[in-house]
Amino acid sequence: MKRGQKEGSRMDWSIIDWHIVVAQGVLVFISALIANLFVVLVGDNRVVAALLAALIFCALFVVWTYYPLGLPGQPGTHT
């Protein structure tokens, strides 16, 4: 055990649902891509692009999490 680390504070990587992590990464990538297209097409306003990326991610996350799409790895579905 490393110095300063309490026993039992190690992270258990096996409990992570990697399908969800990958799906959220894809949602972030799509959001950032759309926001960057906005910067290229409309103008060089990075704050607006960052805000747009956050809003797009929120919308995609809500659809992914709460709309019953029946996709594998989606919360609430059993594969």
PDB file of N, CA, C and O in Angstrom:
ATOM      1  N   MET A   1       0.847  -1.173   0.000  1.00  0.00           N
ATOM      2  CA  MET A   1       0.000   0.000   0.000  1.00  0.00           C
ATOM      3  C   MET A   1       0.894   1.239   0.000  1.00  0.00           C
ATOM      4  O   MET A   1       1.915   1.286   0.687  1.00  0.00           O
ATOM      5  N   LYS A   2       0.496   2.225  -0.773  1.00  0.00           N
ATOM      6  CA  LYS A   2       1.279   3.454  -0.881  1.00  0.00           C
ATOM      7  C   LYS A   2       1.121   4.304   0.379  1.00  0.00           C
ATOM      8  O   LYS A   2       0.121   4.222   1.092  1.00  0.00           O
ATOM      9  N   ARG A   3       2.134   5.113   0.623  1.00  0.00           N
ATOM     10  CA  ARG A   3       2.110   5.986   1.785  1.00  0.00           C
ATOM     11  C   ARG A   3       0.990   7.013   1.638  1.00  0.00           C
ATOM     12  O   ARG A   3       0.846   7.630   0.582  1.00  0.00           O
ATOM     13  N   GLY A   4       0.204   7.195   2.684  1.00  0.00           N
ATOM     14  CA  GLY A   4      -0.879   8.167   2.668  1.00  0.00           C
ATOM     15  C   GLY A   4      -2.188   7.620   2.120  1.00  0.00           C
ATOM     16  O   GLY A   4      -3.198   8.324   2.107  1.00  0.00           O
ATOM     17  N   GLN A   5      -2.180   6.351   1.663  1.00  0.00           N
ATOM     18  CA  GLN A   5      -3.398   5.756   1.108  1.00  0.00           C
ATOM     19  C   GLN A   5      -4.059   4.914   2.194  1.00  0.00           C
ATOM     20  O   GLN A   5      -3.406   4.082   2.823  1.00  0.00           O
ATOM     21  N   LYS A   6      -5.331   5.126   2.410  1.00  0.00           N
ATOM     22  CA  LYS A   6      -6.058   4.364   3.412  1.00  0.00           C
ATOM     23  C   LYS A   6      -6.462   3.013   2.830  1.00  0.00           C
ATOM     24  O   LYS A   6      -6.722   2.880   1.634  1.00  0.00           O
ATOM     25  N   GLU A   7      -6.506   2.022   3.706  1.00  0.00           N
ATOM     26  CA  GLU A   7      -6.917   0.697   3.253  1.00  0.00           C
ATOM     27  C   GLU A   7      -8.389   0.738   2.862  1.00  0.00           C
ATOM     28  O   GLU A   7      -9.205   1.352   3.549  1.00  0.00           O
ATOM     29  N   GLY A   8      -8.718   0.086   1.766  1.00  0.00           N
ATOM     30  CA  GLY A   8     -10.092   0.064   1.284  1.00  0.00           C
ATOM     31  C   GLY A   8     -10.434   1.243   0.388  1.00  0.00           C
ATOM     32  O   GLY A   8     -11.578   1.372  -0.049  1.00  0.00           O
ATOM     33  N   SER A   9      -9.466   2.105   0.106  1.00  0.00           N
ATOM     34  CA  SER A   9      -9.762   3.267  -0.729  1.00  0.00           C
ATOM     35  C   SER A   9      -9.350   3.042  -2.179  1.00  0.00           C
ATOM     36  O   SER A   9      -9.360   3.976  -2.981  1.00  0.00           O
ATOM     37  N   ARG A  10      -8.989   1.809  -2.515  1.00  0.00           N
ATOM     38  CA  ARG A  10      -8.637   1.522  -3.906  1.00  0.00           C
ATOM     39  C   ARG A  10      -9.893   1.428  -4.747  1.00  0.00           C
ATOM     40  O   ARG A  10     -10.929   0.948  -4.286  1.00  0.00           O
ATOM     41  N   MET A  11      -9.796   1.883  -5.969  1.00  0.00           N
ATOM     42  CA  MET A  11     -10.944   1.854  -6.870  1.00  0.00           C
ATOM     43  C   MET A  11     -11.081   0.478  -7.501  1.00  0.00           C
ATOM     44  O   MET A  11     -10.092  -0.128  -7.913  1.00  0.00           O
ATOM     45  N   ASP A  12     -12.306  -0.007  -7.573  1.00  0.00           N
ATOM     46  CA  ASP A  12     -12.584  -1.297  -8.188  1.00  0.00           C
ATOM     47  C   ASP A  12     -13.002  -1.041  -9.636  1.00  0.00           C
ATOM     48  O   ASP A  12     -14.151  -0.692  -9.906  1.00  0.00           O
ATOM     49  N   TRP A  13     -12.061  -1.215 -10.562  1.00  0.00           N
ATOM     50  CA  TRP A  13     -12.287  -0.926 -11.965  1.00  0.00           C
ATOM     51  C   TRP A  13     -13.264  -1.904 -12.606  1.00  0.00           C
ATOM     52  O   TRP A  13     -13.791  -1.627 -13.684  1.00  0.00           O
ATOM     53  N   SER A  14     -13.512  -3.028 -11.971  1.00  0.00           N
ATOM     54  CA  SER A  14     -14.395  -4.035 -12.574  1.00  0.00           C
ATOM     55  C   SER A  14     -15.869  -3.653 -12.486  1.00  0.00           C
ATOM     56  O   SER A  14     -16.689  -4.222 -13.206  1.00  0.00           O
ATOM     57  N   ILE A  15     -16.224  -2.706 -11.625  1.00  0.00           N
ATOM     58  CA  ILE A  15     -17.638  -2.345 -11.494  1.00  0.00           C
ATOM     59  C   ILE A  15     -18.056  -1.260 -12.486  1.00  0.00           C
ATOM     60  O   ILE A  15     -19.237  -0.929 -12.586  1.00  0.00           O
ATOM     61  N   ILE A  16     -17.096  -0.711 -13.211  1.00  0.00           N
ATOM     62  CA  ILE A  16     -17.414   0.343 -14.182  1.00  0.00           C
ATOM     63  C   ILE A  16     -18.094  -0.277 -15.397  1.00  0.00           C
ATOM     64  O   ILE A  16     -17.612  -1.267 -15.947  1.00  0.00           O
ATOM     65  N   ASP A  17     -19.199   0.300 -15.808  1.00  0.00           N
ATOM     66  CA  ASP A  17     -19.891  -0.149 -17.016  1.00  0.00           C
ATOM     67  C   ASP A  17     -19.266   0.589 -18.199  1.00  0.00           C
ATOM     68  O   ASP A  17     -19.643   1.720 -18.506  1.00  0.00           O
ATOM     69  N   TRP A  18     -18.318  -0.054 -18.850  1.00  0.00           N
ATOM     70  CA  TRP A  18     -17.527   0.585 -19.893  1.00  0.00           C
ATOM     71  C   TRP A  18     -18.361   0.927 -21.118  1.00  0.00           C
ATOM     72  O   TRP A  18     -17.991   1.831 -21.866  1.00  0.00           O
ATOM     73  N   HIS A  19     -19.480   0.233 -21.351  1.00  0.00           N
ATOM     74  CA  HIS A  19     -20.365   0.581 -22.474  1.00  0.00           C
ATOM     75  C   HIS A  19     -20.920   1.993 -22.287  1.00  0.00           C
ATOM     76  O   HIS A  19     -20.997   2.772 -23.237  1.00  0.00           O
ATOM     77  N   ILE A  20     -21.303   2.309 -21.058  1.00  0.00           N
ATOM     78  CA  ILE A  20     -21.842   3.637 -20.760  1.00  0.00           C
ATOM     79  C   ILE A  20     -20.754   4.700 -20.928  1.00  0.00           C
ATOM     80  O   ILE A  20     -21.008   5.770 -21.480  1.00  0.00           O
ATOM     81  N   VAL A  21     -19.549   4.402 -20.453  1.00  0.00           N
ATOM     82  CA  VAL A  21     -18.442   5.358 -20.566  1.00  0.00           C
ATOM     83  C   VAL A  21     -18.144   5.658 -22.030  1.00  0.00           C
ATOM     84  O   VAL A  21     -17.966   6.816 -22.408  1.00  0.00           O
ATOM     85  N   VAL A  22     -18.091   4.613 -22.852  1.00  0.00           N
ATOM     86  CA  VAL A  22     -17.827   4.798 -24.284  1.00  0.00           C
ATOM     87  C   VAL A  22     -18.971   5.568 -24.943  1.00  0.00           C
ATOM     88  O   VAL A  22     -18.730   6.465 -25.750  1.00  0.00           O
ATOM     89  N   ALA A  23     -20.206   5.224 -24.606  1.00  0.00           N
ATOM     90  CA  ALA A  23     -21.358   5.918 -25.196  1.00  0.00           C
ATOM     91  C   ALA A  23     -21.341   7.396 -24.836  1.00  0.00           C
ATOM     92  O   ALA A  23     -21.625   8.236 -25.690  1.00  0.00           O
ATOM     93  N   GLN A  24     -21.017   7.732 -23.600  1.00  0.00           N
ATOM     94  CA  GLN A  24     -20.956   9.136 -23.211  1.00  0.00           C
ATOM     95  C   GLN A  24     -19.794   9.843 -23.889  1.00  0.00           C
ATOM     96  O   GLN A  24     -19.897  11.021 -24.230  1.00  0.00           O
ATOM     97  N   GLY A  25     -18.697   9.141 -24.086  1.00  0.00           N
ATOM     98  CA  GLY A  25     -17.582   9.723 -24.831  1.00  0.00           C
ATOM     99  C   GLY A  25     -17.976  10.049 -26.261  1.00  0.00           C
ATOM    100  O   GLY A  25     -17.581  11.081 -26.803  1.00  0.00           O
ATOM    101  N   VAL A  26     -18.759   9.160 -26.873  1.00  0.00           N
ATOM    102  CA  VAL A  26     -19.242   9.414 -28.236  1.00  0.00           C
ATOM    103  C   VAL A  26     -20.170  10.626 -28.249  1.00  0.00           C
ATOM    104  O   VAL A  26     -20.109  11.446 -29.165  1.00  0.00           O
ATOM    105  N   LEU A  27     -21.028  10.740 -27.237  1.00  0.00           N
ATOM    106  CA  LEU A  27     -21.924  11.901 -27.157  1.00  0.00           C
ATOM    107  C   LEU A  27     -21.125  13.198 -27.020  1.00  0.00           C
ATOM    108  O   LEU A  27     -21.465  14.204 -27.643  1.00  0.00           O
ATOM    109  N   VAL A  28     -20.078  13.178 -26.216  1.00  0.00           N
ATOM    110  CA  VAL A  28     -19.236  14.371 -26.056  1.00  0.00           C
ATOM    111  C   VAL A  28     -18.547  14.703 -27.377  1.00  0.00           C
ATOM    112  O   VAL A  28     -18.473  15.870 -27.762  1.00  0.00           O
ATOM    113  N   PHE A  29     -18.044  13.683 -28.073  1.00  0.00           N
ATOM    114  CA  PHE A  29     -17.378  13.916 -29.351  1.00  0.00           C
ATOM    115  C   PHE A  29     -18.337  14.532 -30.367  1.00  0.00           C
ATOM    116  O   PHE A  29     -17.978  15.488 -31.055  1.00  0.00           O
ATOM    117  N   ILE A  30     -19.545  13.998 -30.468  1.00  0.00           N
ATOM    118  CA  ILE A  30     -20.538  14.533 -31.408  1.00  0.00           C
ATOM    119  C   ILE A  30     -20.885  15.976 -31.046  1.00  0.00           C
ATOM    120  O   ILE A  30     -21.002  16.830 -31.925  1.00  0.00           O
ATOM    121  N   SER A  31     -21.049  16.244 -29.752  1.00  0.00           N
ATOM    122  CA  SER A  31     -21.364  17.603 -29.303  1.00  0.00           C
ATOM    123  C   SER A  31     -20.252  18.581 -29.657  1.00  0.00           C
ATOM    124  O   SER A  31     -20.510  19.672 -30.165  1.00  0.00           O
ATOM    125  N   ALA A  32     -19.017  18.181 -29.386  1.00  0.00           N
ATOM    126  CA  ALA A  32     -17.881  19.053 -29.699  1.00  0.00           C
ATOM    127  C   ALA A  32     -17.725  19.254 -31.199  1.00  0.00           C
ATOM    128  O   ALA A  32     -17.373  20.346 -31.645  1.00  0.00           O
ATOM    129  N   LEU A  33     -17.984  18.216 -31.976  1.00  0.00           N
ATOM    130  CA  LEU A  33     -17.885  18.319 -33.429  1.00  0.00           C
ATOM    131  C   LEU A  33     -18.902  19.315 -33.978  1.00  0.00           C
ATOM    132  O   LEU A  33     -18.563  20.148 -34.818  1.00  0.00           O
ATOM    133  N   ILE A  34     -20.142  19.232 -33.511  1.00  0.00           N
ATOM    134  CA  ILE A  34     -21.173  20.164 -33.956  1.00  0.00           C
ATOM    135  C   ILE A  34     -20.816  21.590 -33.530  1.00  0.00           C
ATOM    136  O   ILE A  34     -20.977  22.531 -34.307  1.00  0.00           O
ATOM    137  N   ALA A  35     -20.333  21.747 -32.298  1.00  0.00           N
ATOM    138  CA  ALA A  35     -19.967  23.088 -31.826  1.00  0.00           C
ATOM    139  C   ALA A  35     -18.794  23.655 -32.625  1.00  0.00           C
ATOM    140  O   ALA A  35     -18.766  24.853 -32.907  1.00  0.00           O
ATOM    141  N   ASN A  36     -17.839  22.822 -32.988  1.00  0.00           N
ATOM    142  CA  ASN A  36     -16.716  23.302 -33.796  1.00  0.00           C
ATOM    143  C   ASN A  36     -17.164  23.668 -35.206  1.00  0.00           C
ATOM    144  O   ASN A  36     -16.631  24.608 -35.795  1.00  0.00           O
ATOM    145  N   LEU A  37     -18.125  22.948 -35.749  1.00  0.00           N
ATOM    146  CA  LEU A  37     -18.682  23.330 -37.046  1.00  0.00           C
ATOM    147  C   LEU A  37     -19.347  24.698 -36.958  1.00  0.00           C
ATOM    148  O   LEU A  37     -19.287  25.491 -37.897  1.00  0.00           O
ATOM    149  N   PHE A  38     -19.984  24.967 -35.814  1.00  0.00           N
ATOM    150  CA  PHE A  38     -20.591  26.269 -35.590  1.00  0.00           C
ATOM    151  C   PHE A  38     -19.527  27.367 -35.628  1.00  0.00           C
ATOM    152  O   PHE A  38     -19.741  28.422 -36.225  1.00  0.00           O
ATOM    153  N   VAL A  39     -18.385  27.119 -34.992  1.00  0.00           N
ATOM    154  CA  VAL A  39     -17.292  28.106 -34.977  1.00  0.00           C
ATOM    155  C   VAL A  39     -16.792  28.354 -36.390  1.00  0.00           C
ATOM    156  O   VAL A  39     -16.540  29.498 -36.768  1.00  0.00           O
ATOM    157  N   VAL A  40     -16.650  27.299 -37.167  1.00  0.00           N
ATOM    158  CA  VAL A  40     -16.130  27.444 -38.532  1.00  0.00           C
ATOM    159  C   VAL A  40     -17.125  28.197 -39.414  1.00  0.00           C
ATOM    160  O   VAL A  40     -16.730  29.061 -40.196  1.00  0.00           O
ATOM    161  N   LEU A  41     -18.412  27.873 -39.291  1.00  0.00           N
ATOM    162  CA  LEU A  41     -19.408  28.440 -40.187  1.00  0.00           C
ATOM    163  C   LEU A  41     -19.853  29.848 -39.788  1.00  0.00           C
ATOM    164  O   LEU A  41     -20.079  30.687 -40.660  1.00  0.00           O
ATOM    165  N   VAL A  42     -19.980  30.118 -38.507  1.00  0.00           N
ATOM    166  CA  VAL A  42     -20.569  31.382 -38.065  1.00  0.00           C
ATOM    167  C   VAL A  42     -19.516  32.413 -37.669  1.00  0.00           C
ATOM    168  O   VAL A  42     -19.640  33.587 -38.017  1.00  0.00           O
ATOM    169  N   GLY A  43     -18.512  32.001 -36.967  1.00  0.00           N
ATOM    170  CA  GLY A  43     -17.506  32.962 -36.524  1.00  0.00           C
ATOM    171  C   GLY A  43     -16.667  32.369 -35.423  1.00  0.00           C
ATOM    172  O   GLY A  43     -16.948  31.278 -34.927  1.00  0.00           O
ATOM    173  N   ASP A  44     -15.651  33.081 -35.049  1.00  0.00           N
ATOM    174  CA  ASP A  44     -14.696  32.582 -34.075  1.00  0.00           C
ATOM    175  C   ASP A  44     -15.087  32.996 -32.665  1.00  0.00           C
ATOM    176  O   ASP A  44     -14.389  33.791 -32.036  1.00  0.00           O
ATOM    177  N   ASN A  45     -16.189  32.468 -32.168  1.00  0.00           N
ATOM    178  CA  ASN A  45     -16.634  32.747 -30.806  1.00  0.00           C
ATOM    179  C   ASN A  45     -16.588  31.444 -30.021  1.00  0.00           C
ATOM    180  O   ASN A  45     -17.547  30.674 -30.033  1.00  0.00           O
ATOM    181  N   ARG A  46     -15.477  31.198 -29.341  1.00  0.00           N
ATOM    182  CA  ARG A  46     -15.255  29.921 -28.660  1.00  0.00           C
ATOM    183  C   ARG A  46     -16.140  29.745 -27.438  1.00  0.00           C
ATOM    184  O   ARG A  46     -16.478  28.613 -27.090  1.00  0.00           O
ATOM    185  N   VAL A  47     -16.523  30.820 -26.780  1.00  0.00           N
ATOM    186  CA  VAL A  47     -17.396  30.718 -25.615  1.00  0.00           C
ATOM    187  C   VAL A  47     -18.772  30.221 -26.052  1.00  0.00           C
ATOM    188  O   VAL A  47     -19.351  29.348 -25.405  1.00  0.00           O
ATOM    189  N   VAL A  48     -19.288  30.766 -27.129  1.00  0.00           N
ATOM    190  CA  VAL A  48     -20.577  30.317 -27.647  1.00  0.00           C
ATOM    191  C   VAL A  48     -20.480  28.860 -28.104  1.00  0.00           C
ATOM    192  O   VAL A  48     -21.410  28.081 -27.896  1.00  0.00           O
ATOM    193  N   ALA A  49     -19.367  28.497 -28.718  1.00  0.00           N
ATOM    194  CA  ALA A  49     -19.183  27.115 -29.163  1.00  0.00           C
ATOM    195  C   ALA A  49     -19.137  26.160 -27.973  1.00  0.00           C
ATOM    196  O   ALA A  49     -19.710  25.072 -28.031  1.00  0.00           O
ATOM    197  N   ALA A  50     -18.460  26.556 -26.897  1.00  0.00           N
ATOM    198  CA  ALA A  50     -18.398  25.713 -25.701  1.00  0.00           C
ATOM    199  C   ALA A  50     -19.774  25.572 -25.057  1.00  0.00           C
ATOM    200  O   ALA A  50     -20.154  24.488 -24.615  1.00  0.00           O
ATOM    201  N   LEU A  51     -20.514  26.673 -25.008  1.00  0.00           N
ATOM    202  CA  LEU A  51     -21.874  26.627 -24.473  1.00  0.00           C
ATOM    203  C   LEU A  51     -22.765  25.740 -25.339  1.00  0.00           C
ATOM    204  O   LEU A  51     -23.553  24.945 -24.826  1.00  0.00           O
ATOM    205  N   LEU A  52     -22.634  25.882 -26.640  1.00  0.00           N
ATOM    206  CA  LEU A  52     -23.399  25.053 -27.563  1.00  0.00           C
ATOM    207  C   LEU A  52     -23.053  23.575 -27.389  1.00  0.00           C
ATOM    208  O   LEU A  52     -23.947  22.729 -27.402  1.00  0.00           O
ATOM    209  N   ALA A  53     -21.782  23.258 -27.228  1.00  0.00           N
ATOM    210  CA  ALA A  53     -21.368  21.871 -27.015  1.00  0.00           C
ATOM    211  C   ALA A  53     -21.973  21.317 -25.729  1.00  0.00           C
ATOM    212  O   ALA A  53     -22.423  20.171 -25.698  1.00  0.00           O
ATOM    213  N   ALA A  54     -21.986  22.117 -24.675  1.00  0.00           N
ATOM    214  CA  ALA A  54     -22.569  21.671 -23.408  1.00  0.00           C
ATOM    215  C   ALA A  54     -24.067  21.432 -23.545  1.00  0.00           C
ATOM    216  O   ALA A  54     -24.587  20.442 -23.030  1.00  0.00           O
ATOM    217  N   LEU A  55     -24.758  22.326 -24.231  1.00  0.00           N
ATOM    218  CA  LEU A  55     -26.207  22.153 -24.420  1.00  0.00           C
ATOM    219  C   LEU A  55     -26.522  20.937 -25.284  1.00  0.00           C
ATOM    220  O   LEU A  55     -27.458  20.192 -24.992  1.00  0.00           O
ATOM    221  N   ILE A  56     -25.753  20.735 -26.337  1.00  0.00           N
ATOM    222  CA  ILE A  56     -25.963  19.569 -27.197  1.00  0.00           C
ATOM    223  C   ILE A  56     -25.702  18.287 -26.416  1.00  0.00           C
ATOM    224  O   ILE A  56     -26.462  17.325 -26.527  1.00  0.00           O
ATOM    225  N   PHE A  57     -24.621  18.271 -25.618  1.00  0.00           N
ATOM    226  CA  PHE A  57     -24.344  17.084 -24.813  1.00  0.00           C
ATOM    227  C   PHE A  57     -25.474  16.813 -23.834  1.00  0.00           C
ATOM    228  O   PHE A  57     -25.891  15.666 -23.674  1.00  0.00           O
ATOM    229  N   CYS A  58     -25.978  17.857 -23.172  1.00  0.00           N
ATOM    230  CA  CYS A  58     -27.082  17.667 -22.226  1.00  0.00           C
ATOM    231  C   CYS A  58     -28.301  17.064 -22.915  1.00  0.00           C
ATOM    232  O   CYS A  58     -28.935  16.153 -22.382  1.00  0.00           O
ATOM    233  N   ALA A  59     -28.624  17.568 -24.089  1.00  0.00           N
ATOM    234  CA  ALA A  59     -29.779  17.041 -24.827  1.00  0.00           C
ATOM    235  C   ALA A  59     -29.553  15.580 -25.223  1.00  0.00           C
ATOM    236  O   ALA A  59     -30.442  14.746 -25.050  1.00  0.00           O
ATOM    237  N   LEU A  60     -28.364  15.268 -25.753  1.00  0.00           N
ATOM    238  CA  LEU A  60     -28.074  13.888 -26.138  1.00  0.00           C
ATOM    239  C   LEU A  60     -28.044  12.963 -24.930  1.00  0.00           C
ATOM    240  O   LEU A  60     -28.491  11.819 -25.014  1.00  0.00           O
ATOM    241  N   PHE A  61     -27.522  13.445 -23.810  1.00  0.00           N
ATOM    242  CA  PHE A  61     -27.467  12.635 -22.601  1.00  0.00           C
ATOM    243  C   PHE A  61     -28.863  12.318 -22.085  1.00  0.00           C
ATOM    244  O   PHE A  61     -29.133  11.188 -21.676  1.00  0.00           O
ATOM    245  N   VAL A  62     -29.749  13.304 -22.102  1.00  0.00           N
ATOM    246  CA  VAL A  62     -31.121  13.076 -21.643  1.00  0.00           C
ATOM    247  C   VAL A  62     -31.822  12.069 -22.546  1.00  0.00           C
ATOM    248  O   VAL A  62     -32.519  11.178 -22.060  1.00  0.00           O
ATOM    249  N   VAL A  63     -31.642  12.207 -23.856  1.00  0.00           N
ATOM    250  CA  VAL A  63     -32.255  11.242 -24.786  1.00  0.00           C
ATOM    251  C   VAL A  63     -31.682   9.856 -24.542  1.00  0.00           C
ATOM    252  O   VAL A  63     -32.433   8.883 -24.480  1.00  0.00           O
ATOM    253  N   TRP A  64     -30.349   9.748 -24.401  1.00  0.00           N
ATOM    254  CA  TRP A  64     -29.707   8.449 -24.188  1.00  0.00           C
ATOM    255  C   TRP A  64     -30.162   7.798 -22.884  1.00  0.00           C
ATOM    256  O   TRP A  64     -30.388   6.589 -22.832  1.00  0.00           O
ATOM    257  N   THR A  65     -30.295   8.617 -21.819  1.00  0.00           N
ATOM    258  CA  THR A  65     -30.579   8.078 -20.501  1.00  0.00           C
ATOM    259  C   THR A  65     -32.058   7.801 -20.274  1.00  0.00           C
ATOM    260  O   THR A  65     -32.403   6.797 -19.651  1.00  0.00           O
ATOM    261  N   TYR A  66     -32.935   8.660 -20.762  1.00  0.00           N
ATOM    262  CA  TYR A  66     -34.338   8.570 -20.382  1.00  0.00           C
ATOM    263  C   TYR A  66     -35.281   8.139 -21.500  1.00  0.00           C
ATOM    264  O   TYR A  66     -36.402   7.725 -21.205  1.00  0.00           O
ATOM    265  N   TYR A  67     -34.887   8.214 -22.753  1.00  0.00           N
ATOM    266  CA  TYR A  67     -35.758   7.796 -23.843  1.00  0.00           C
ATOM    267  C   TYR A  67     -35.483   6.324 -24.138  1.00  0.00           C
ATOM    268  O   TYR A  67     -34.331   5.950 -24.360  1.00  0.00           O
ATOM    269  N   PRO A  68     -36.512   5.486 -24.146  1.00  0.00           N
ATOM    270  CA  PRO A  68     -36.296   4.042 -24.324  1.00  0.00           C
ATOM    271  C   PRO A  68     -35.953   3.667 -25.770  1.00  0.00           C
ATOM    272  O   PRO A  68     -36.827   3.294 -26.551  1.00  0.00           O
ATOM    273  N   LEU A  69     -34.672   3.773 -26.106  1.00  0.00           N
ATOM    274  CA  LEU A  69     -34.228   3.449 -27.459  1.00  0.00           C
ATOM    275  C   LEU A  69     -34.007   1.950 -27.646  1.00  0.00           C
ATOM    276  O   LEU A  69     -34.036   1.457 -28.773  1.00  0.00           O
ATOM    277  N   GLY A  70     -33.787   1.221 -26.547  1.00  0.00           N
ATOM    278  CA  GLY A  70     -33.561  -0.210 -26.620  1.00  0.00           C
ATOM    279  C   GLY A  70     -32.182  -0.575 -27.158  1.00  0.00           C
ATOM    280  O   GLY A  70     -31.988  -1.676 -27.675  1.00  0.00           O
ATOM    281  N   LEU A  71     -31.227   0.342 -27.039  1.00  0.00           N
ATOM    282  CA  LEU A  71     -29.870   0.074 -27.529  1.00  0.00           C
ATOM    283  C   LEU A  71     -29.074  -0.683 -26.487  1.00  0.00           C
ATOM    284  O   LEU A  71     -29.287  -0.490 -25.290  1.00  0.00           O
ATOM    285  N   PRO A  72     -28.151  -1.548 -26.918  1.00  0.00           N
ATOM    286  CA  PRO A  72     -27.328  -2.241 -25.923  1.00  0.00           C
ATOM    287  C   PRO A  72     -26.428  -1.256 -25.183  1.00  0.00           C
ATOM    288  O   PRO A  72     -25.850  -0.347 -25.779  1.00  0.00           O
ATOM    289  N   GLY A  73     -26.326  -1.456 -23.882  1.00  0.00           N
ATOM    290  CA  GLY A  73     -25.525  -0.567 -23.060  1.00  0.00           C
ATOM    291  C   GLY A  73     -26.282   0.642 -22.540  1.00  0.00           C
ATOM    292  O   GLY A  73     -25.774   1.382 -21.697  1.00  0.00           O
ATOM    293  N   GLN A  74     -27.496   0.847 -23.038  1.00  0.00           N
ATOM    294  CA  GLN A  74     -28.304   1.972 -22.577  1.00  0.00           C
ATOM    295  C   GLN A  74     -28.856   1.648 -21.191  1.00  0.00           C
ATOM    296  O   GLN A  74     -29.278   0.519 -20.941  1.00  0.00           O
ATOM    297  N   PRO A  75     -28.857   2.631 -20.289  1.00  0.00           N
ATOM    298  CA  PRO A  75     -29.411   2.372 -18.949  1.00  0.00           C
ATOM    299  C   PRO A  75     -30.846   1.877 -19.023  1.00  0.00           C
ATOM    300  O   PRO A  75     -31.656   2.391 -19.795  1.00  0.00           O
ATOM    301  N   GLY A  76     -31.146   0.883 -18.219  1.00  0.00           N
ATOM    302  CA  GLY A  76     -32.494   0.334 -18.201  1.00  0.00           C
ATOM    303  C   GLY A  76     -32.723  -0.803 -19.178  1.00  0.00           C
ATOM    304  O   GLY A  76     -33.794  -1.409 -19.161  1.00  0.00           O
ATOM    305  N   THR A  77     -31.760  -1.115 -20.026  1.00  0.00           N
ATOM    306  CA  THR A  77     -31.888  -2.229 -20.949  1.00  0.00           C
ATOM    307  C   THR A  77     -30.987  -3.373 -20.467  1.00  0.00           C
ATOM    308  O   THR A  77     -29.933  -3.150 -19.872  1.00  0.00           O
ATOM    309  N   HIS A  78     -31.419  -4.562 -20.734  1.00  0.00           N
ATOM    310  CA  HIS A  78     -30.638  -5.735 -20.339  1.00  0.00           C
ATOM    311  C   HIS A  78     -30.198  -6.452 -21.586  1.00  0.00           C
ATOM    312  O   HIS A  78     -31.017  -6.818 -22.428  1.00  0.00           O
ATOM    313  N   THR A  79     -28.881  -6.656 -21.705  1.00  0.00           N
ATOM    314  CA  THR A  79     -28.334  -7.350 -22.882  1.00  0.00           C
ATOM    315  C   THR A  79     -27.829  -8.708 -22.499  1.00  0.00           C
ATOM    316  O   THR A  79     -27.332  -9.444 -23.352  1.00  0.00           O
TER     317      THR A  79
END
